[in-house]
Amino acid sequence: MMPLIIKSLPFLQQWYTNKHHTGQAPPSGDNSGKMTRSEAMAILGLSGSPNKDAIIEAHRKLVQKVHPDRGGSEFLTTQLNQARDTLLS
């Protein structure tokens, strides 16, 4: 599962940069700050139409590897949590 995290890093960095460091105000009516379903699927390494259990399992496995309490990244944990919440809403 670790290779999935490593593969996701460039995507996560690009997503973060686009969302937070553009230096421009978001267009009005934009849902900036909200993750899209396709972004969430990519972050969790899911495809197709995953059910609730698959989403929770993918999130759990990834968070265990990147959680700050285990020397991981707060940023990655936040992105994983947001991805899970996006797909479960």
C-alpha positions as a Markdown table, in Angstrom:
| # | Residue | x | y | z |
|---|---|---|---|---|
| 1 | Met | 0.0 | 0.0 | 0.0 |
| 2 | Met | 2.9 | 2.4 | 0.5 |
| 3 | Pro | 3.6 | 2.6 | -3.2 |
| 4 | Leu | 0.1 | 4.0 | -3.6 |
| 5 | Ile | 0.9 | 6.8 | -1.2 |
| 6 | Ile | 4.1 | 7.6 | -3.0 |
| 7 | Lys | 2.3 | 7.6 | -6.3 |
| 8 | Ser | -0.3 | 10.0 | -4.8 |
| 9 | Leu | 2.2 | 12.5 | -3.5 |
| 10 | Pro | 2.6 | 14.4 | -6.8 |
| 11 | Phe | -1.1 | 14.6 | -7.2 |
| 12 | Leu | -1.6 | 15.8 | -3.7 |
| 13 | Gln | 1.1 | 18.4 | -4.0 |
| 14 | Gln | -0.4 | 19.7 | -7.3 |
| 15 | Trp | -3.9 | 19.7 | -5.8 |
| 16 | Tyr | -2.7 | 21.6 | -2.7 |
| 17 | Thr | -0.7 | 24.1 | -4.8 |
| 18 | Asn | -3.7 | 24.8 | -7.1 |
| 19 | Lys | -6.1 | 25.2 | -4.2 |
| 20 | His | -3.9 | 27.3 | -1.9 |
| 21 | His | -1.1 | 29.0 | -3.7 |
| 22 | Thr | -2.5 | 30.5 | -6.9 |
| 23 | Gly | -2.3 | 34.1 | -5.6 |
| 24 | Gln | -5.7 | 34.7 | -7.1 |
| 25 | Ala | -9.1 | 35.1 | -5.6 |
| 26 | Pro | -11.4 | 32.2 | -6.5 |
| 27 | Pro | -14.1 | 32.9 | -9.1 |
| 28 | Ser | -17.5 | 33.7 | -7.6 |
| 29 | Gly | -19.8 | 30.7 | -7.3 |
| 30 | Asp | -16.8 | 28.4 | -7.2 |
| 31 | Asn | -16.8 | 25.5 | -4.8 |
| 32 | Ser | -13.1 | 26.2 | -4.0 |
| 33 | Gly | -11.8 | 24.3 | -1.0 |
| 34 | Lys | -14.1 | 21.4 | -1.7 |
| 35 | Met | -12.6 | 18.3 | -3.1 |
| 36 | Thr | -14.2 | 16.8 | -6.1 |
| 37 | Arg | -15.3 | 13.1 | -6.2 |
| 38 | Ser | -12.6 | 12.3 | -8.8 |
| 39 | Glu | -9.9 | 13.9 | -6.7 |
| 40 | Ala | -11.1 | 12.0 | -3.7 |
| 41 | Met | -11.1 | 8.7 | -5.6 |
| 42 | Ala | -7.5 | 9.3 | -6.8 |
| 43 | Ile | -6.3 | 10.2 | -3.3 |
| 44 | Leu | -7.7 | 7.1 | -1.8 |
| 45 | Gly | -6.6 | 5.0 | -4.8 |
| 46 | Leu | -10.1 | 3.8 | -5.6 |
| 47 | Ser | -11.9 | 3.3 | -8.9 |
| 48 | Gly | -15.3 | 2.4 | -10.1 |
| 49 | Ser | -18.1 | 2.8 | -7.6 |
| 50 | Pro | -16.7 | 1.8 | -4.2 |
| 51 | Asn | -19.1 | 1.0 | -1.5 |
| 52 | Lys | -19.0 | 2.6 | 2.0 |
| 53 | Asp | -16.9 | -0.3 | 3.4 |
| 54 | Ala | -14.3 | 0.0 | 0.6 |
| 55 | Ile | -14.0 | 3.7 | 1.1 |
| 56 | Ile | -13.5 | 3.3 | 4.9 |
| 57 | Glu | -11.0 | 0.5 | 4.4 |
| 58 | Ala | -8.9 | 2.4 | 1.9 |
| 59 | His | -8.9 | 5.5 | 4.2 |
| 60 | Arg | -8.0 | 3.4 | 7.2 |
| 61 | Lys | -5.0 | 1.7 | 5.6 |
| 62 | Leu | -3.6 | 4.9 | 4.2 |
| 63 | Val | -4.1 | 6.9 | 7.4 |
| 64 | Gln | -2.3 | 4.3 | 9.4 |
| 65 | Lys | 0.8 | 4.8 | 7.2 |
| 66 | Val | 0.8 | 8.7 | 7.1 |
| 67 | His | -0.7 | 9.8 | 10.4 |
| 68 | Pro | 1.4 | 12.5 | 12.2 |
| 69 | Asp | 1.3 | 10.4 | 15.4 |
| 70 | Arg | 3.4 | 7.8 | 13.5 |
| 71 | Gly | 5.8 | 10.4 | 12.1 |
| 72 | Gly | 3.8 | 11.0 | 9.0 |
| 73 | Ser | 2.3 | 14.1 | 7.5 |
| 74 | Glu | -0.5 | 16.2 | 8.9 |
| 75 | Phe | -1.2 | 17.5 | 5.3 |
| 76 | Leu | -1.6 | 14.0 | 3.9 |
| 77 | Thr | -3.8 | 12.9 | 6.8 |
| 78 | Thr | -6.0 | 15.9 | 6.3 |
| 79 | Gln | -6.3 | 15.2 | 2.5 |
| 80 | Leu | -7.2 | 11.5 | 3.2 |
| 81 | Asn | -9.9 | 12.6 | 5.7 |
| 82 | Gln | -11.3 | 15.1 | 3.3 |
| 83 | Ala | -11.3 | 12.5 | 0.5 |
| 84 | Arg | -13.2 | 10.0 | 2.8 |
| 85 | Asp | -15.7 | 12.6 | 3.8 |
| 86 | Thr | -16.3 | 13.7 | 0.2 |
| 87 | Leu | -17.0 | 10.1 | -0.9 |
| 88 | Leu | -19.2 | 9.3 | 2.0 |
| 89 | Ser | -21.3 | 12.4 | 1.8 |
